[in-house]
Structure formats: structure tokens, C-alpha cells
Amino acid sequence: MNANEYDLVVLGGGTGGYVAAIRASQLGLKVAVIEKDKLGGTCLHRGCIPSKALLRSAEVFHTVTKSLEFGVEVSGISINFLKMQVRKQTIIDQLYKGVQYLMKKGNITVFQGDGRVMGPSIFSPQAGSVSVTRGDGSSEILVPNYLLIATGSKPRMLTGMQIDGEYVLTTEEALDLESLPKSMLVIGAGVIGAEWASLLNDLGVQVELVEFADRILPQEDAEISKEMTRLFKKRKIKIHTGVKLLPETLLKEDGTVSIQADKNGEVISFYSEKMLVSMGRTANVENIGLENTEVKVENNAIQTNEYFQTAENHIYAIGDVIGGLQLAHVAAHEGIIAVEHMAGLSPHPLDYSKVPKVTYSRPEIASIGWTEEEAKKKGYTLKTGVFPFKAIGKALINGEQDGFVKIITDESTHDLLGIHMIGAHVSDLIAEGALAKVLDATPWEIAHTVHAHPSLAEILGEAAQAVDGMQIHS
């Protein structure tokens, strides 16, 4: 095999891409990764990690402000936002060094530059070779047996709402703020919008949250959405749902951004120091050479089979670029499955109903499986169990008693259909729900799992007992 020939070339070094590369290396493949920016991609540098680092700082500040409830007297509490940003960057830098080390450990060659997929050429009779152009203008051709496309996604925007980094921001610009604004208009109340609304509110920013759907967090179970709405309003976060923005009315002047919107036929106006647009993400399928291949793109997403093969069976695609659940842990598992399939193994296809989803707001939200509405639409007759955190001793000890756990089951088979949580630390508690789904456990089995006392995990046992009305502590 020549220097520029590889068993696998991965186009995109984000979470899905670098995890796939590591797994391929473990299987003995010669691997190269092409990344135009930094290994780790959006999740590490402009998404998951930095936003959660800031959320943790906000959580600590909130905890300190209520320290007297715990018998701890403090004074002179203030926010040093620049130090929060320094801490965030320190975490990113440490993890980035870790990813670089893993590339060296796996003998994975990393090319920094823009990759573009080529069609059949003198380098290969089939499409899939990749031209890499570096920042200095130099280039070279990589010729793989297999190509894995993992180019991720970018923030979705509305026409007429161009990002300027001063008045109108995406989360990428917001993560680099040097100071906190007095007010922020957050457009989109899905996962990202809810997290940022929570973060900014805890840091003293006046927040208005605007959503086109008829409720915030429209992908979550309706009871979860209702509870978060109550808690956000309690925190003085203003919520507007059923709102259609009128982008052509966007105005930026005198330190203020404003925009008008249609709500039930009435035109209303919003004013804020800055606007954060968090309306989801769209796949990076442009300018990577897909037109040189038979790879099919529909609804701005690459089409694949259950093993993530495209219409060209030596070209695979994973992560945000194929649509679906745009989550880092999903991309990582997709990458492992794709690589194992290339290597001739027999990986199990990914069951997306067994993927946990988390919103890292205060309180956190976590879920797995179907919502109650989804399960009913699928024709199931349901039994549900709901149990509140306020009846759990450890929640009271922690001073975090808001929220509940809801378990949805099939009445006839007792199968778990969905688990939905809102409360402190549910991003950790959902792991038990994920394991229960993988093992096809029933509420009876969860209820008869001994949970330590006092612990937050007790709520899983109680919610499982509540399915049959047998809960102990409420």
C-alpha cells in the first residue's frame, strides 16, 4: 500500500469521525482522518463541551446564591464571566490533547485541510478518493478502500437573519462572548434554546424564549414540557409559543436588536440587547464533492442503509450529515457500526428507540423511547407511572426537589415504551433507563432492583412501582 493509500479515510474529525477512526485502527486498518479545523469537531470546540462547562459554572453560582438554605453564610458573591470562559477553554484544551494522543496511539494519520470527494479518476476507478487542500494552498490525493463521511452540521438559519456576531448570534458566537449582555432574545425553544435560556438566566441575563411550536421542548413528552414551562416562568424567563418570526423586520441600532412576529394574526415586537438563534442544525453536505459520486442526498441529508452504507457501497456516512438524531453519542455508535461492517464483522444495527437524549438545563431533562403521544399514535394501550423528586430523601438533602420521573409501558406486554425525567442529575439517572431498554426489562424488574438509600436512583424504583399503583412514598 502506497503512502497515500488507506484502508479507510474519514472525512471529518468530530466525535463520530475520530471514534470511527479509533475503532478501525483497533481492527488493524490503515486509517487517515481529514479535518478542516480541529479534531473533536463542533461537540468539543463549539458545542457540547464548552456549553456544558458554562452551564456548570452557572449552576455553581446558583447554588452559592442559596447557600444560606444549607446553613452556609457567604458574602460578596459575583460573576467573573471571563474566568468562566477561561475554565471552559482549559477543559476544551485538555480534551483536545486527549484526542490528539489517541490519534497517535492508533497510528492514525491526520490531515488538516478541506477534503473534497473525487469521482473515478487516474487515482482510482471508483469514486471515493479525496483531495485535501491545506491552508497554504498545497494539496494531495488520498486513495482509500473505504470512505466514511462525517462532516457534521452547522446552525440552521432563517433567510434575513444573518449572523453578525454583535447583535445576532448562534451558539458558536455566544460561546465566545467576553461579557454578558443585559438581555437576550433566544429564538427556538428546543434543546439548545432551553439550555441557553437556563444558563443565561442563572447568570442574571433577562431572557425571552420564542418558539414557533405551541410549547417549548416540543420533542419531549408533553408533561415534561409543561413542567419546564412552569419552572422557567418561576425563574422569570418570558416564554412565547406559537410565534412566527418576520425576518424582514429585523432591526439593529443603538445597542438593541428588535424583530416582529406573528402570533395568532397579531403582530408583536421583541426588543433585546442581543439575539441568539437556536433553530436546530443542518447537515454539511455542500462543497464536499458528493456530486462526483452516486451518493444520494434527500432533505439535505445523506441517505444510508442500517449499516450506514450509501448508494456506493464503499462509501459510508454517519452523524449529523445523515440527519436523524443529531447527538454526539449517536454519531460515535454509528461510526463503530459502520467500521465494523466494513471490516466484515456483523454489528447489530442501532436501535434509535434505545438512545438516551438529554437537555442540560436547570433542572435537567432526560428521556429514552417514545413519548406518551407517540406511543398512543402507534396504537398501544398504556399504563404509566409518575413519581416526584420531592418525595425522594436525597433530593431534599441536595435542595433540588423539582421534577419527576415518568415511565410509559404497554399495558398488555408490560414492555417499557418510554422513560422521561426532569430533575437534577437525570443526565446520570437515564443510564439505568437505557440499560433497562437494552435488556428489555419490565417495570417489575426495575422495581425489584434494590436502589441504595438515600439516593436519587430510588426514584426509578418508585416510578416503576407507580405503574401498578404500588409506589411506597407517595
Residue pairs with C-beta under 8 A, 6 or more apart in sequence:
1 7
1 30
2 143
4 140
4 141
4 142
4 143
5 30
5 142
5 143
5 144
6 29
6 30
6 31
6 32
6 109
6 142
6 143
6 144
6 145
7 24
7 29
7 30
7 31
7 144
7 145
7 146
8 20
8 21
8 24
8 29
8 30
8 31
8 32
8 144
8 145
8 146
8 147
8 148
8 339
8 342
9 31
9 32
9 33
9 34
9 130
9 142
9 144
9 146
9 147
9 148
10 17
10 18
10 20
10 21
10 24
10 31
10 32
10 33
10 34
10 148
10 150
11 17
11 34
11 115
11 117
11 130
11 147
11 148
11 149
11 150
11 151
11 288
12 33
12 34
12 35
12 41
12 115
12 149
12 150
12 151
12 152
12 319
12 321
13 21
13 33
13 34
13 35
13 38
13 39
13 40
13 41
13 110
13 150
14 35
14 40
14 41
14 42
14 43
14 44
14 150
14 152
14 319
14 328
14 331
15 40
15 41
15 43
15 44
15 319
15 328
15 329
15 331
15 332
16 150
16 152
16 318
16 319
16 328
16 331
16 332
16 334
16 335
17 33
17 35
17 41
17 148
17 150
17 318
17 319
17 331
17 335
18 33
18 39
18 40
18 41
18 99
18 102
18 103
19 331
19 332
19 335
19 336
20 148
20 150
20 318
20 332
20 335
20 336
20 338
20 339
21 31
21 33
21 103
21 106
21 108
22 102
22 106
22 108
23 335
23 336
23 339
23 340
24 31
24 339
24 342
24 343
25 31
25 106
25 107
25 108
26 106
27 339
27 340
27 343
27 345
29 339
29 342
29 343
31 106
31 107
31 108
31 109
32 108
32 109
32 110
32 111
32 142
32 144
33 39
33 103
33 108
33 109
33 110
33 111
34 110
34 111
34 113
34 115
34 130
34 132
34 142
35 41
35 110
35 111
35 112
36 112
36 113
36 114
36 115
37 45
38 44
38 45
38 96
39 96
39 99
39 100
39 103
39 110
40 92
40 95
40 96
40 99
41 152
42 48
42 152
42 153
43 49
43 328
44 92
44 95
44 96
44 99
45 92
45 96
46 171
46 172
46 175
47 171
47 328
48 328
49 91
49 92
49 95
50 88
50 89
50 91
50 92
50 175
51 171
51 175
51 195
51 196
51 199
51 360
52 360
53 84
53 87
53 88
53 91
53 92
54 84
54 85
54 88
54 175
54 199
55 195
55 198
55 199
55 360
55 361
55 362
57 84
57 87
57 88
58 198
58 199
58 202
58 203
58 362
59 202
59 362
61 77
61 79
61 202
61 203
62 202
62 362
64 74
64 77
65 77
66 399
67 73
67 74
69 399
70 399
79 180
79 203
79 204
81 177
81 178
81 179
81 180
81 203
82 178
82 179
85 176
85 177
85 178
88 175
102 108
103 110
111 132
111 134
111 140
111 142
112 134
112 135
113 132
113 133
113 134
113 135
113 139
114 132
114 133
114 287
115 130
115 131
115 132
115 288
116 130
116 131
116 133
116 287
116 288
116 289
117 127
117 128
117 129
117 130
117 147
117 149
117 288
117 289
117 290
117 292
117 293
117 315
118 124
118 127
118 128
118 129
118 130
118 131
118 141
118 289
118 292
119 127
119 289
119 292
119 293
120 126
120 127
121 129
123 129
123 141
123 143
124 143
126 312
126 314
127 292
127 293
127 294
127 312
127 315
128 144
128 146
128 147
128 293
128 312
128 314
128 315
129 141
129 142
129 143
129 144
130 141
130 142
130 144
130 147
130 289
131 139
131 140
131 141
131 142
131 289
132 139
132 140
132 141
132 142
133 139
145 314
146 314
146 315
146 316
146 342
147 314
147 315
147 316
148 315
148 316
148 317
148 318
148 335
148 338
148 339
149 288
149 295
149 302
149 310
149 315
149 316
149 317
149 318
149 321
150 317
150 318
150 319
150 321
150 331
150 335
151 283
151 284
151 285
151 288
151 319
151 321
152 283
152 284
152 319
152 320
152 321
153 281
153 282
153 283
153 284
153 320
153 321
153 326
154 281
154 282
154 284
155 170
155 171
155 172
155 277
155 278
155 279
155 280
155 281
155 282
156 279
156 280
156 281
156 282
157 163
157 170
157 277
157 279
158 245
158 247
158 277
158 279
159 247
160 247
160 248
160 250
161 168
161 187
161 245
161 247
161 250
161 277
162 168
163 169
163 170
163 173
163 277
164 252
165 173
166 252
166 274
167 252
167 257
167 274
167 275
168 250
168 252
168 257
168 274
168 275
168 277
169 274
169 275
169 276
169 277
170 276
170 277
170 278
171 192
171 196
171 276
171 278
174 196
174 276
180 200
180 203
180 204
180 205
181 205
181 272
181 273
181 274
182 205
182 206
182 273
183 205
183 206
183 207
183 208
183 272
183 273
183 274
184 196
184 200
184 205
184 206
184 207
184 208
184 272
184 273
184 274
184 275
184 276
185 208
185 210
185 257
185 259
185 270
185 271
185 272
185 274
185 275
185 276
186 193
186 196
186 197
186 200
186 207
186 208
186 209
186 210
186 275
186 276
186 278
187 193
187 210
187 245
187 275
187 276
187 277
187 278
187 279
188 210
188 211
188 212
188 277
188 278
188 279
188 280
189 197
189 209
189 210
189 211
189 213
189 216
189 217
189 218
189 239
189 241
190 211
190 217
190 218
190 219
190 278
190 279
190 280
191 217
191 219
191 357
191 359
192 278
192 280
193 209
193 211
193 216
193 276
193 278
194 209
194 216
194 217
194 228
194 359
194 361
194 365
195 359
195 360
195 361
196 276
196 278
197 207
197 209
197 232
197 237
197 361
198 232
198 237
198 361
198 362
199 361
200 207
201 207
201 232
201 235
201 236
201 237
202 362
206 236
206 272
207 237
207 238
208 237
208 238
208 239
208 240
208 270
208 272
209 216
209 232
209 237
209 238
209 239
209 240
210 240
210 243
210 245
210 261
210 270
211 218
211 239
211 240
211 241
211 242
211 243
212 242
212 243
212 244
212 245
213 241
213 242
214 241
214 242
215 222
215 225
215 226
215 229
215 241
216 225
216 228
216 229
216 232
216 239
216 241
217 224
217 225
217 228
217 359
217 365
218 225
220 228
220 359
220 365
220 367
220 371
220 420
221 367
221 371
221 372
221 373
221 406
221 418
221 420
222 371
222 372
222 373
223 372
223 386
223 404
223 406
223 420
224 365
224 367
224 406
224 420
224 421
224 422
227 402
227 403
227 404
227 422
228 361
228 365
228 422
229 239
231 363
231 402
232 239
233 239
240 261
240 263
240 268
240 270
242 263
242 264
243 261
243 262
243 263
243 268
244 261
244 262
244 263
245 259
245 260
245 261
246 259
246 260
246 261
246 262
246 267
247 259
249 258
249 259
249 260
250 257
250 258
250 259
251 257
251 258
251 259
252 258
255 273
256 271
256 272
256 273
257 271
257 272
257 273
257 274
257 275
258 269
258 270
258 271
258 272
259 269
259 270
259 275
260 267
260 268
260 269
260 270
261 267
261 268
261 269
261 270
262 268
280 326
281 320
281 326
282 300
283 300
283 301
283 302
283 320
283 321
283 322
283 323
284 320
284 321
285 297
285 300
285 301
285 302
285 321
290 297
290 302
293 310
293 312
293 315
294 310
294 311
294 312
295 302
295 303
295 310
295 311
295 312
295 315
295 317
296 302
296 303
296 310
296 311
297 303
299 323
300 323
301 321
301 322
301 323
301 324
302 310
302 317
302 321
302 322
303 310
303 311
303 322
304 310
304 316
304 317
304 318
304 322
306 349
306 350
307 316
307 337
307 338
307 341
307 347
307 349
308 316
308 317
308 318
308 322
308 334
308 337
308 338
308 341
309 315
309 316
309 338
309 341
310 316
310 317
316 338
316 341
316 342
318 331
318 334
318 335
318 338
319 326
319 330
319 331
319 334
319 335
320 326
320 331
322 334
324 330
324 352
325 352
325 355
325 357
327 355
327 357
329 355
329 356
330 350
330 352
330 355
333 350
334 350
336 347
337 347
337 348
337 349
337 350
340 346
340 347
341 347
353 368
353 369
353 370
353 437
354 368
354 369
354 434
354 437
354 438
355 368
355 434
356 366
356 367
356 368
356 430
356 431
356 433
356 434
357 366
357 367
357 368
358 364
358 365
358 366
358 426
358 427
358 430
359 365
359 366
360 427
362 424
363 400
363 402
363 403
363 422
363 423
363 424
363 426
364 421
364 422
364 423
364 424
364 425
364 426
364 427
365 421
365 422
365 426
366 420
366 421
366 426
366 427
366 429
366 430
366 433
367 418
367 419
367 420
367 421
367 430
368 418
368 419
368 430
368 433
368 434
368 437
369 408
369 416
369 417
369 418
369 419
369 437
370 378
370 408
370 417
370 418
371 408
371 418
371 420
372 382
372 384
372 406
372 408
372 418
374 418
375 382
375 408
375 410
375 417
375 418
376 382
380 410
380 411
380 417
381 410
381 411
381 412
382 408
382 409
382 410
382 411
382 417
383 408
383 409
383 410
383 411
383 467
383 468
384 406
384 407
384 408
384 409
384 467
385 406
385 407
385 409
385 443
385 463
385 464
385 465
385 466
385 467
385 468
385 471
386 404
386 405
386 406
386 407
386 463
386 466
387 404
387 405
387 459
387 462
387 463
387 466
387 471
387 474
388 401
388 403
388 404
388 474
389 395
389 400
389 401
389 402
389 403
389 404
389 405
389 423
389 424
389 456
389 459
390 396
390 401
390 402
391 462
391 473
391 474
392 401
392 454
392 456
392 458
392 459
392 462
392 473
393 453
393 454
393 458
394 454
394 455
394 456
394 458
395 401
395 423
395 424
395 456
395 459
397 454
398 424
398 456
400 423
400 424
400 425
402 422
402 423
402 424
403 421
403 422
403 423
403 424
403 426
404 421
404 422
404 423
404 459
404 463
405 419
405 420
405 421
405 423
405 426
405 429
405 459
405 460
405 462
405 463
406 418
406 419
406 420
406 421
406 463
407 416
407 418
407 419
407 443
407 446
407 463
407 464
407 466
407 467
408 416
408 417
408 418
408 419
408 420
409 415
409 416
409 417
409 442
409 443
409 467
410 417
414 442
414 443
414 444
415 440
415 442
416 433
416 436
416 437
416 440
416 441
416 442
416 443
419 430
419 433
419 436
419 437
421 429
421 430
421 433
423 456
423 459
424 456
425 456
429 456
429 457
429 459
429 460
432 446
432 457
432 460
433 460
435 441
436 445
436 446
443 464
443 465
443 467
443 468
444 464
446 460
446 461
446 464
447 461
447 464
447 465
447 470
449 460
449 461
451 457
451 458
451 460
451 461
452 458
462 471
462 472
462 473
462 474
463 471
465 471
465 472
466 474
